[in-house]
Amino acid sequence: MIAEVEFLVLDEDQLEGGCSLYDIEMSIESNQDYFSFFERSDGIVVTKFDVERRLNNIKSFIYSQVRIKASGRKFQRYR
């Protein structure tokens, strides 16, 4: 899912140059305009909303996996 977001926003040159999901998230956080967008060199425009929706899907997936792992553990009180 992370690679899908990276390929959506970044082009091949940026990926080879070392740009990653971290760079995408930092640019979203630094620009508070809700109507902002990413424009790739090939002319494709991706809105901030599209990227944030995909990032929320990744976060939801991670949280669900953590809940599954945590539900199988039992904690005991130390005495």
C-alpha positions as CSV (number, residue, x, y, z in Angstrom):
1,M,0.0,0.0,0.0
2,I,2.9,2.3,0.7
3,A,4.4,1.7,-2.7
4,E,1.0,2.5,-4.3
5,V,1.0,6.0,-2.7
6,E,4.6,6.6,-3.7
7,F,3.9,5.6,-7.4
8,L,0.7,7.8,-7.3
9,V,2.5,11.0,-6.4
10,L,6.2,10.5,-7.4
11,D,7.6,9.8,-10.8
12,E,10.5,7.5,-11.6
13,D,13.2,10.1,-11.3
14,Q,12.1,11.2,-7.8
15,L,11.9,7.6,-6.6
16,E,15.4,6.9,-7.8
17,G,16.5,10.2,-6.2
18,G,15.5,8.9,-2.8
19,C,12.1,10.5,-2.3
20,S,9.7,8.4,-0.3
21,L,6.4,8.4,1.6
22,Y,8.0,10.5,4.3
23,D,8.6,13.3,1.9
24,I,5.0,13.1,0.7
25,E,3.7,13.3,4.3
26,M,5.9,16.2,5.2
27,S,4.8,18.2,2.2
28,I,1.1,17.5,3.1
29,E,1.8,18.6,6.7
30,S,3.6,21.8,5.7
31,N,0.8,22.9,3.3
32,Q,-2.4,23.5,5.2
33,D,-4.4,24.4,2.1
34,Y,-7.1,21.7,1.7
35,F,-7.3,22.3,-2.1
36,S,-3.6,21.7,-2.7
37,F,-2.4,19.0,-5.1
38,F,0.6,17.3,-6.5
39,E,1.5,17.6,-10.1
40,R,3.8,15.1,-11.6
41,S,6.1,15.8,-14.5
42,D,3.9,13.7,-16.8
43,G,0.9,16.0,-16.1
44,I,-1.0,13.8,-13.7
45,V,-2.6,15.8,-10.9
46,V,-3.2,14.1,-7.5
47,T,-5.2,16.0,-4.9
48,K,-4.2,16.2,-1.2
49,F,-7.5,14.5,-0.4
50,D,-6.7,11.4,-2.5
51,V,-3.3,11.0,-0.8
52,E,-4.7,11.5,2.7
53,R,-7.5,9.0,2.1
54,R,-4.9,6.4,1.0
55,L,-2.7,7.2,4.0
56,N,-5.7,6.7,6.3
57,N,-6.3,3.3,4.8
58,I,-2.7,2.4,5.6
59,K,-3.1,3.6,9.2
60,S,-6.4,1.7,9.6
61,F,-4.7,-1.5,8.3
62,I,-1.8,-1.2,10.8
63,Y,-4.2,-0.5,13.7
64,S,-6.3,-3.5,12.8
65,Q,-3.2,-5.7,12.7
66,V,-2.1,-4.4,16.1
67,R,-5.5,-5.1,17.6
68,I,-5.4,-8.7,16.3
69,K,-2.0,-9.3,17.9
70,A,-3.0,-7.6,21.1
71,S,-6.2,-9.5,21.5
72,G,-4.3,-12.8,21.8
73,R,-2.2,-11.6,24.7
74,K,-3.2,-11.8,28.3
75,F,-1.7,-9.5,30.9
76,Q,-1.4,-10.4,34.5
77,R,-0.9,-8.2,37.5
78,Y,2.5,-8.4,39.0
79,R,2.5,-9.1,42.7
